């Protein structure tokens, strides 16, 4: 089954105003399929093949004679020398939009090459796995589907071919990731140690990222932990959420929180079978990880996106997500329940009151709890209990 992506129209609009478009995202997140469907008249070439990547790197003139625009170049990070020649081609015909569509699964390498060679000539777009709302459009949206999505994850191939074993898929995915992306990004002397680090990190999804603690448990240096985490972030496996930076209350923590980008991969790393999900001690962190992924996906499609943060002070008062737009701070909590309790919202209200009394230019906005309710409803003090299906409307 093909899942139509909401990114289609956004990509079409962006391609009309820029000579090149760079689409990044994790391996198998659907970048190539999306571009080929949106731009069917573009020629396609993949640099995943070493011989093609070598030609593009060593002889870009011949490469572009063989592959003329309009062109989709897949996994372009494997030929960094291509960018300089690409710049020359674009500058010869700056008025023609949508000439080159570039994809890559290692965003930091791409960002470096793009900033050095294609500044002002391209637009940058990041693609994540299938949003829940797109999966729900083809399936009955109920608690059973929600549990399936949490355990199976949101890689497009797992939903296009329902018979694929998720466990086999992620076992192969991890092996491919370790062999291909990690070896290119960093010099890992022991892939076994690196895999152990990934699994230790999985236990901490939705928690603070403490390099020193991870270094002690893994038996490597703090610098190595930073390098390994950067490689995971660069290949779109994890994302960091920074704490709210403005101290309008008590002292706030400085360490970011870490989230895996896909809960299916996270369940695999945590060795959670779908039948064990409801009894798992990680269910709360899986739900928070999942909601944050949905929040990011929706936010990228908004005309006026939010800046996303979390709040935690030294009194251990925490708000899962702080959404800032136009000087207004809205608060969002995640609870794996059908009916949130009044005490679930107390911290949000206390921080909102302190914000009103502070001298900062920020003011409180709406407050909500994302839970398993079937429909949104107002809670006791004005905040709202939100279903996943209500999240887009609330953000807009």
JOFENFEN-V471598 format. One record per pair of residues at least 4 apart in sequence whose ideal C-beta (glycine too) atoms are under 6 Angstrom apart, sorted by the first residue. I is the first residue (numbers start at 1). J is the second residue. D is the distance in whole Angstrom. If there is no record, write none. Layout:
i=[I;I]
j=[J;J]
d=[D;D]
//
This chain:
i=[1;3;3;5;6;7;8;11;14;14;15;15;16;17;18;18;19;19;19;20;20;20;21;21;22;22;22;22;23;23;23;23;24;24;24;24;25;25;25;25;26;27;28;29;29;30;30;31;31;32;35;35;35;39;42;42;42;43;43;44;45;45;46;47;47;47;47;47;47;48;53;53;54;55;55;56;56;56;56;57;57;60;60;67;69;69;70;71;72;73;74;76;76;77;77;77;77;80;82;83;83;84;87;90;104;105;106;106;107;107;108;110;113;114;115;118;128;129;129;129;130;130;130;130;131;132;132;132;136;139;141;147;148;150;150;150;151;151;151;152;152;152;153;153;153;153;154;156;158;158;164;166;170;170;176;177;178;178;181;181;182;182;185;185;186;186;188;197;197;199;200;202;202;202;204;205;205;205;205;205;206;206;206;208;208;209;209;209;211;211;211;212;214;214;215;215;215;220;232;232;233;238;238;239;239;240;241;241;241;242;242;243;243;243;244;244;244;246;247;248;248;248;249;249;250;250;250;251;252;253;257;259;259;260;260;263;263;263;267;270;272;272;276;282;283;284;287;287;288;291;291;298;298;299;299;306;306;307;309;310;311;311;312;313;317;319;319;320;320;321;322;323;324;327;327;328;328;329;329;330;330;331;331;332;333;334;335;335;335;335;337;338;338;340;340;340;340;342;344;345;348;352;355;367;368;368;368;369;370;371;373;373;376;376;376;376;377;378;379;379;386;386;386;390]
j=[160;130;134;34;301;11;38;38;21;123;21;98;97;97;122;123;90;99;121;100;121;122;101;123;102;114;122;124;31;103;125;127;104;107;110;126;29;31;127;236;236;105;155;127;129;34;156;103;127;74;39;72;101;101;70;71;72;67;71;72;67;73;74;52;53;56;75;78;79;75;78;79;58;59;63;60;63;79;82;79;81;82;85;71;99;100;99;100;101;102;103;102;104;104;106;109;110;113;86;113;117;117;117;121;110;235;234;235;111;234;234;114;117;118;119;122;297;154;155;262;134;135;154;156;297;136;294;388;141;145;145;277;152;263;286;290;267;274;277;158;166;264;262;263;264;265;262;160;164;166;169;264;265;268;180;181;182;191;185;235;188;231;231;234;227;231;194;218;228;269;217;266;269;270;258;259;260;266;285;289;285;288;289;255;257;255;256;258;222;225;226;222;218;225;220;222;225;224;237;238;238;258;260;259;261;256;256;257;310;256;309;252;253;310;309;311;322;360;252;355;358;360;313;354;313;314;315;314;313;312;310;289;292;266;289;286;289;290;272;282;276;280;280;286;336;336;334;336;334;334;370;392;395;305;306;323;325;324;322;321;319;322;318;317;347;331;348;333;334;332;329;330;329;361;362;363;365;362;364;365;366;348;367;368;369;370;340;344;369;371;371;372;373;344;369;371;385;380;369;383;367;364;364;383;383;384;386;385;386;385;385;387;384;386;387;390;385;384;383;385;390;391;394;394]
d=[6;6;5;5;6;6;5;5;6;5;6;4;5;6;6;4;5;5;5;4;6;4;5;5;5;6;5;5;5;5;5;6;5;4;6;5;4;5;4;6;4;5;5;6;5;5;4;4;6;5;6;5;5;6;4;6;5;6;5;5;5;6;4;6;4;6;5;4;5;5;4;5;6;6;5;6;4;4;5;4;5;5;4;6;4;6;6;6;4;5;5;5;5;4;5;5;6;5;6;5;4;5;5;5;4;6;5;6;6;6;4;6;6;5;6;5;5;4;5;6;5;6;4;6;5;6;6;6;4;5;6;6;5;5;6;6;5;4;5;6;5;5;5;6;2;6;6;6;6;6;6;6;6;4;6;5;5;5;6;4;6;6;4;6;5;5;5;5;5;5;6;6;4;5;6;6;5;6;5;5;4;4;5;5;6;6;5;4;5;5;6;6;6;5;6;5;5;4;5;5;5;6;6;5;6;4;6;5;5;5;6;6;5;6;4;5;5;6;6;6;4;5;6;5;4;6;6;5;5;5;6;5;5;4;6;5;6;5;4;6;6;5;6;5;6;6;6;5;4;5;5;5;6;5;6;4;5;4;4;6;4;5;4;5;5;5;6;5;5;4;6;4;5;6;6;6;4;5;6;4;5;4;5;5;5;5;5;6;6;5;5;5;6;4;4;5;5;5;6;5;5;4;5;4;6;5;5;5;5;6;5;5;6;5;6;4;5;6;5;6;5;6;6;6]
//
